[in-house]
Amino acid sequence: MKRGVLLQYAAATIPPPAGKRNAEIGLFTKPSYLNKRMEGFMSLNPQELKGLIDSTPNVAVLFNLAGYYAKRQLPEKGVDSEVVYDCPRTQMMFRTAVKGTQIGSHFHTVSDEVVIVVGGRGEILVNGEWMPVKQGDVHVCPRGIVHDTRALEENLQYISIFTPHLPPGTDINWIK
């Protein structure tokens, strides 16, 4: 693991006293201060951190969504989906519902789902009512709640975040 990854983790978990934080990027600016604050908490030696990082990818990443979606080869119908972050606690997918697609009403028994619309337009079934969605809209759907997504007039690009991670196989319970 790179030192910057751990510094980001530490900055998010241990609040520094006034004047010890870089306000622009939210990271500690004095590693010696960080080392002292973290004594007894965790090691900064990556060799001693094996098992702490159980994510794929196992480094911090920054995605350019426009570039990502521009390069995808979409199917003629249905949903294009790629897992871009995976760990036992969370799973994140970049998805596109192709124009003319309706996923089908379903619910999850294990995972909550957060949908962030990043492009296009469509509709999401929210509490039994079809709601129009566009870039910038966020749908939070707790496990056990029936929902659906459709892109009838244009492609709908969105990010799905599942927490906890979807179980092996599937956690989709279809409503007939």
ChimeraX attribute file (.defattr): number of C-alpha atoms within 10 A of each C-alpha:
attribute: neighborCount
match mode: 1-to-1
recipient: residues
	/A:1	16
	/A:2	12
	/A:3	11
	/A:4	12
	/A:5	14
	/A:6	20
	/A:7	18
	/A:8	15
	/A:9	12
	/A:10	21
	/A:11	17
	/A:12	13
	/A:13	9
	/A:14	13
	/A:15	12
	/A:16	16
	/A:17	7
	/A:18	6
	/A:19	9
	/A:20	14
	/A:21	16
	/A:22	11
	/A:23	10
	/A:24	6
	/A:25	9
	/A:26	11
	/A:27	19
	/A:28	22
	/A:29	16
	/A:30	11
	/A:31	12
	/A:32	10
	/A:33	12
	/A:34	18
	/A:35	16
	/A:36	10
	/A:37	15
	/A:38	14
	/A:39	10
	/A:40	8
	/A:41	11
	/A:42	13
	/A:43	13
	/A:44	19
	/A:45	12
	/A:46	12
	/A:47	8
	/A:48	10
	/A:49	13
	/A:50	10
	/A:51	7
	/A:52	9
	/A:53	13
	/A:54	12
	/A:55	16
	/A:56	14
	/A:57	12
	/A:58	14
	/A:59	12
	/A:60	13
	/A:61	9
	/A:62	5
	/A:63	8
	/A:64	7
	/A:65	14
	/A:66	10
	/A:67	9
	/A:68	10
	/A:69	17
	/A:70	8
	/A:71	8
	/A:72	13
	/A:73	8
	/A:74	16
	/A:75	11
	/A:76	11
	/A:77	13
	/A:78	17
	/A:79	21
	/A:80	17
	/A:81	17
	/A:82	14
	/A:83	14
	/A:84	14
	/A:85	16
	/A:86	19
	/A:87	17
	/A:88	13
	/A:89	13
	/A:90	17
	/A:91	21
	/A:92	21
	/A:93	18
	/A:94	21
	/A:95	22
	/A:96	26
	/A:97	27
	/A:98	23
	/A:99	20
	/A:100	15
	/A:101	21
	/A:102	19
	/A:103	15
	/A:104	15
	/A:105	17
	/A:106	17
	/A:107	22
	/A:108	21
	/A:109	14
	/A:110	18
	/A:111	23
	/A:112	20
	/A:113	25
	/A:114	18
	/A:115	20
	/A:116	20
	/A:117	22
	/A:118	22
	/A:119	21
	/A:120	19
	/A:121	21
	/A:122	26
	/A:123	18
	/A:124	21
	/A:125	17
	/A:126	17
	/A:127	11
	/A:128	12
	/A:129	11
	/A:130	15
	/A:131	12
	/A:132	15
	/A:133	22
	/A:134	17
	/A:135	15
	/A:136	10
	/A:137	13
	/A:138	16
	/A:139	16
	/A:140	13
	/A:141	19
	/A:142	18
	/A:143	16
	/A:144	14
	/A:145	15
	/A:146	19
	/A:147	23
	/A:148	19
	/A:149	22
	/A:150	26
	/A:151	25
	/A:152	16
	/A:153	13
	/A:154	16
	/A:155	21
	/A:156	26
	/A:157	25
	/A:158	27
	/A:159	23
	/A:160	21
	/A:161	23
	/A:162	23
	/A:163	19
	/A:164	15
	/A:165	19
	/A:166	24
	/A:167	11
	/A:168	6
	/A:169	6
	/A:170	9
	/A:171	16
	/A:172	14
	/A:173	13
	/A:174	14
	/A:175	11
	/A:176	6
